[in-house]
Amino acid sequence: MKLYCAPRTISIAVTTLLYESGIHWEPIRVDIAGGEQTRPDYHAINPKGRVPVLMTPEGALTETGAILEYLAETAAPGYVPADPLARARMREVMFYLASTMHVNHAHKMRGRRWANEEASLADMTAKVPQTMTASCAYIESLIVGRYLFGADPTLADFYLYAICTWLEGDGVNVSQFPKLSAFIEAMEATSGVRQARAAGLII
Ligand SMILES: N[C@@H](CCC(=O)N[C@@H](CS)C(=O)NCC(=O)O)C(=O)O
């Protein structure tokens, strides 16, 4: 299995799950800063010009949440709760991360997706510490144990950890969130995160 990925991106959610699960896979690093994702040959793989992309035996799969779910069903069992409501709660967080928290973060460096005026871009960037801190406060209210839902990690934990790697740069004072701080510490101790760091996929 091959994953198009890059450090500092949401693809960390997938790289950490892949390493944690001991799946045989190969990272294909995309030079995001150099704009590799904007080039026609990359658009042939993902017309959206983003990472991550998982190359499955049947073709390319995009969207972090979809990739995590696919891996859980095909290669990395044990990270999806059996109970329907618990499973929906996990997805509730994952949808929030995709639709709100990731988007809050993107307003810092990717404001040109939404606006052209320099003043608009500066305003969006200035707002990021506030929106990301508000998102952290919401997440803090959800965490019930070492991980989001208790003693065992679910797909949502890998997703959340990837976003946590952005918090300092986004101007969030993480120390004001004790449960989130402990969560980050727990994830940092996992083999998935340690291997991703050793491979230079978390920097
Ligand atoms: N909804 C997508 C978002 C993916 C995404 O925005 N990836 C960013 C990195 S965090 C990216 O590839 N950005 C490149 C660009 O904007 O040019 C997902 O969750 O997979």
The ligand as a Tripos MOL2 file, in Angstrom:
@<TRIPOS>MOLECULE
LIG
   20    19     1     0     0
SMALL
NO_CHARGES

@<TRIPOS>ATOM
      1 N1        -10.5310   17.1780    3.3690 N.3       1 LIG1
      2 C1         -9.1890   16.7370    3.0720 C.3       1 LIG1
      3 C2         -8.2620   17.9200    3.2390 C.3       1 LIG1
      4 C3         -6.8540   17.5920    2.8350 C.3       1 LIG1
      5 C4         -5.9790   18.8370    2.8790 C.2       1 LIG1
      6 O1         -6.4610   19.9740    2.9130 O.2       1 LIG1
      7 N2         -4.6690   18.6060    2.8770 N.am      1 LIG1
      8 C5         -3.7630   19.7270    2.8890 C.3       1 LIG1
      9 C6         -2.6630   19.5150    3.9040 C.3       1 LIG1
     10 S1         -3.2780   19.5510    5.5660 S.3       1 LIG1
     11 C7         -3.1140   19.8880    1.5310 C.2       1 LIG1
     12 O2         -2.8290   18.9090    0.8690 O.2       1 LIG1
     13 N3         -2.8750   21.1220    1.1260 N.am      1 LIG1
     14 C8         -2.1950   21.4350   -0.0810 C.3       1 LIG1
     15 C9         -2.6720   22.7090   -0.6810 C.2       1 LIG1
     16 O3         -3.5940   23.3360   -0.1420 O.co2     1 LIG1
     17 O4         -2.1130   23.0860   -1.7190 O.co2     1 LIG1
     18 C10        -8.8010   15.5950    3.9770 C.2       1 LIG1
     19 O5         -9.2650   15.5620    5.1210 O.co2     1 LIG1
     20 O6         -8.0580   14.7000    3.5600 O.co2     1 LIG1
@<TRIPOS>BOND
     1     1     2 1
     2     2     3 1
     3     2    18 1
     4     3     4 1
     5     4     5 1
     6     5     6 2
     7     5     7 1
     8     7     8 1
     9     8     9 1
    10     8    11 1
    11     9    10 1
    12    11    12 2
    13    11    13 1
    14    13    14 1
    15    14    15 1
    16    15    16 2
    17    15    17 1
    18    18    19 2
    19    18    20 1
@<TRIPOS>SUBSTRUCTURE
     1 LIG1         1 GROUP 0 **** ****
